[in-house]
Amino acid sequence: MNKPEMTDAGLSVSTTVVGVDETGATRELQLVGERALTIYVDKQEIVTLMTIGSHPEILTLGYLKNQGFFESLDEISVVQVDWQTESVAVVTQTESSDFTEQMSRRTVTTGCGQGTVFGRLMDKLQNIHLPQNTILQSTLYALLDSVKAHNEVYKKAGAVHGCALYTGDELEIFVEDVGRHNAVDAIAGYMWLNDISGDNKVFYTTGRLTSEMVIKVAQMGISTLLSRSGATQMGLDMAKMSGVTLISRSRGKHFMVLNGAENIEFDAQEV
Amino acid sequence: MNKPEMTDAGLSVSTTVVGVDETGATRELQLVGERALTIYVDKQEIVTLMTIGSHPEILTLGYLKNQGFFESLDEISVVQVDWQTESVAVVTQTESSDFTEQMSRRTVTTGCGQGTVFGRLMDKLQNIHLPQNTILQSTLYALLDSVKAHNEVYKKAGAVHGCALYTGDELEIFVEDVGRHNAVDAIAGYMWLNDISGDNKVFYTTGRLTSEMVIKVAQMGISTLLSRSGATQMGLDMAKMSGVTLISRSRGKHFMVLNGAENIEFDAQEV
């Protein structure tokens, strides 16, 4: 498999501003940046994403893959980010891809990409039945400790969601962005770029376990999904359908398993 | 001004499921529902929103207004929600509106409605200069107390964002939904339907103060925006541009003013 030629244009993500607290005192604090990034494929404008800009290349790849624009990385020869023009130019092998049909179909079904994605992903979900992997409670705890150490931007500046990919309690990649979707898409792009399968991986997110989150993770072939937040009913339904072990409200020593409790080995019980 | 004929099809928003906690014990908990709602205007499909479904009619109105489909409520004669088909039928006075052009323009600029909105809203923001209203610290504290009492779904089931509209510390409406955008849009719809101006209103959100959040609130004519969460740099830039008093990290007795600190009267200082 060929990797595309890529820039490495990740931005540092926070700036210092001065605020006034409840005592009337001025205090320095850090805010995350939020940048527009317009994706062009063979000079066709595809979408403008709002992102903190830390991982623009894998975000672009993951977005295009999750939206169904490409199946194989071999189709893409260049991913070139230019912050001056707030754009990323993706060049395909043919240099003349044509997505007019996809773009117009999308319009008919929905005004918001998310909705469209949802429709297409649901179809794909029908065919996904993930292998069931056992996970130790002690591994979950070690993973949660590790996440705490990596949640950098959130700690400094707030206003972001974090997603992380783990093998057991070993971190593969941690991505924070202003939107959950971007952070998930960037991790999908990373897995795609590095040909990493979802087998025996654990996906962690600070965000809520909605249908779309569960569907995307199932589509990545990952069977264990862990969140600091709660789930929606439809998120749970999707987890049951595809076989995702769904663990909500994971913080410190607490968690709540909503699906696949039989895959958890409770080896860290306090006596 | 005529109000459209509307259904009142708000759904109760949570269901009880059984989870397994970290001790291995089963526990009942509540999850929010998440429903697809497809908006049709004069039989043209516009968008599918994922929503908890508590305020489908004002969500529909606010979405259509914020996306620039309509200027006046008089153009709309019926808003009819049908959960069986997961759809809402909007009928205009002419019964033959044609949004083909809007829908295709949208496709060119972006695959995700959010991006498109952003572009159009930024243009509008250039002309917005909000009146500066003084707000008492004691009013902020009373408002935060009130929010706590109303944050119902969040407390029961998590996995939602809440937005509220206040006059001083008096609650006008509180809306929770799976996405921030829906909650904001529903409040925009409520204000539009009831001909409420943004003068002297305060907008509260549990969500982050991103550019889009600030732009939408400025567009509603509301000059004070309060959040439990942090802000992004671009959110702050938008607040400065339009004159929104931007208050982040508001919980209990704490807050951090990022723009318009001169509009806060610190009348509740502890001695």
Contacts between the chains, C-beta under 8 A, distances in Angstrom:
chain1	res1	chain2	res2	distance
A	14	B	233	7.9
A	15	B	233	5.5
A	17	B	233	7.5
A	17	B	236	6.5
A	17	B	258	6.7
A	19	B	248	7.3
A	19	B	256	4.5
A	19	B	257	5.8
A	19	B	258	5.0
A	19	B	261	7.8
A	20	B	256	7.3
A	20	B	257	4.3
A	20	B	261	3.9
A	20	B	264	7.4
A	21	B	254	7.4
A	21	B	255	7.1
A	21	B	256	5.5
A	21	B	257	7.6
A	22	B	137	7.0
A	22	B	253	6.2
A	22	B	254	5.6
A	22	B	255	5.2
A	22	B	256	7.9
A	22	B	266	7.9
A	23	B	266	7.7
A	23	B	269	6.8
A	24	B	266	4.6
A	24	B	269	7.3
A	27	B	256	7.3
A	29	B	256	6.7
A	31	B	230	7.2
A	31	B	231	5.8
A	31	B	232	6.0
A	31	B	233	4.6
A	31	B	235	7.9
A	31	B	236	6.2
A	31	B	258	7.8
A	32	B	230	7.7
A	32	B	232	5.1
A	32	B	233	6.6
A	33	B	232	7.0
A	33	B	233	4.8
A	33	B	234	7.3
A	34	B	210	6.1
A	34	B	211	5.8
A	34	B	232	4.0
A	34	B	233	6.1
A	34	B	234	3.9
A	34	B	235	7.0
A	35	B	234	7.7
A	36	B	118	7.4
A	45	B	108	6.4
A	45	B	109	6.8
A	45	B	110	7.9
A	46	B	110	8.0
A	46	B	111	5.8
A	47	B	110	4.9
A	47	B	111	3.9
A	47	B	112	5.7
A	47	B	115	5.9
A	48	B	109	7.0
A	48	B	110	5.1
A	48	B	115	3.9
A	48	B	118	7.0
A	48	B	119	7.2
A	49	B	112	7.6
A	49	B	115	6.8
A	50	B	114	7.5
A	50	B	115	7.4
A	50	B	118	6.9
A	50	B	210	7.1
A	50	B	211	6.8
A	50	B	212	7.3
A	50	B	234	7.8
A	52	B	232	7.9
A	67	B	111	6.6
A	103	B	107	4.9
A	103	B	108	7.8
A	103	B	111	7.1
A	104	B	104	7.5
A	104	B	107	6.3
A	106	B	107	6.5
A	106	B	111	6.1
A	107	B	103	5.0
A	107	B	104	6.2
A	107	B	106	6.6
A	107	B	107	4.3
A	108	B	45	6.6
A	108	B	103	7.8
A	109	B	45	6.8
A	109	B	48	7.2
A	110	B	45	7.8
A	110	B	46	7.9
A	110	B	47	5.0
A	110	B	48	5.2
A	110	B	113	7.5
A	111	B	46	5.7
A	111	B	47	3.9
A	111	B	67	6.7
A	111	B	103	7.0
A	111	B	106	6.1
A	111	B	113	4.4
A	111	B	116	7.7
A	112	B	47	5.6
A	112	B	48	7.9
A	112	B	49	7.5
A	112	B	112	5.7
A	112	B	113	3.3
A	112	B	114	6.4
A	113	B	110	7.5
A	113	B	111	4.3
A	113	B	112	3.2
A	113	B	113	6.7
A	113	B	114	7.7
A	114	B	50	7.5
A	114	B	112	6.4
A	114	B	113	7.8
A	114	B	114	7.9
A	115	B	47	5.9
A	115	B	48	3.8
A	115	B	49	6.9
A	115	B	50	7.5
A	116	B	111	7.6
A	118	B	36	7.5
A	118	B	48	7.0
A	118	B	50	7.0
A	119	B	48	7.2
A	137	B	22	7.0
A	157	B	230	6.2
A	158	B	208	7.4
A	158	B	229	6.1
A	158	B	230	2.9
A	158	B	248	7.8
A	158	B	249	7.2
A	159	B	208	4.4
A	159	B	209	7.0
A	159	B	210	7.3
A	159	B	229	6.2
A	159	B	230	3.8
A	159	B	231	5.9
A	159	B	232	5.3
A	159	B	235	7.8
A	160	B	208	7.9
A	178	B	208	7.3
A	178	B	210	5.8
A	178	B	232	5.9
A	208	B	158	7.4
A	208	B	159	4.4
A	208	B	160	7.9
A	208	B	178	7.3
A	209	B	159	7.0
A	210	B	34	6.1
A	210	B	50	7.1
A	210	B	159	7.3
A	210	B	178	5.8
A	211	B	34	5.9
A	211	B	50	6.8
A	212	B	50	7.4
A	229	B	158	6.1
A	229	B	159	6.2
A	230	B	31	7.2
A	230	B	32	7.8
A	230	B	157	6.2
A	230	B	158	2.9
A	230	B	159	3.7
A	231	B	31	5.8
A	231	B	159	5.9
A	232	B	31	6.0
A	232	B	32	5.1
A	232	B	33	7.0
A	232	B	34	4.0
A	232	B	52	7.9
A	232	B	159	5.3
A	232	B	178	5.9
A	233	B	14	7.9
A	233	B	15	5.5
A	233	B	17	7.6
A	233	B	31	4.6
A	233	B	32	6.6
A	233	B	33	4.8
A	233	B	34	6.0
A	234	B	33	7.3
A	234	B	34	3.9
A	234	B	35	7.7
A	234	B	50	7.8
A	235	B	31	8.0
A	235	B	34	7.0
A	235	B	159	7.8
A	236	B	17	6.5
A	236	B	31	6.2
A	248	B	19	7.4
A	248	B	158	7.8
A	249	B	158	7.2
A	253	B	22	6.2
A	254	B	21	7.4
A	254	B	22	5.5
A	255	B	21	7.2
A	255	B	22	5.2
A	256	B	19	4.5
A	256	B	20	7.3
A	256	B	21	5.5
A	256	B	22	7.9
A	256	B	27	7.3
A	256	B	29	6.7
A	257	B	19	5.8
A	257	B	20	4.3
A	257	B	21	7.6
A	258	B	17	6.7
A	258	B	19	5.0
A	258	B	31	7.8
A	261	B	19	7.8
A	261	B	20	3.9
A	264	B	20	7.4
A	266	B	22	7.9
A	266	B	23	7.7
A	266	B	24	4.6
A	269	B	23	6.8
A	269	B	24	7.3
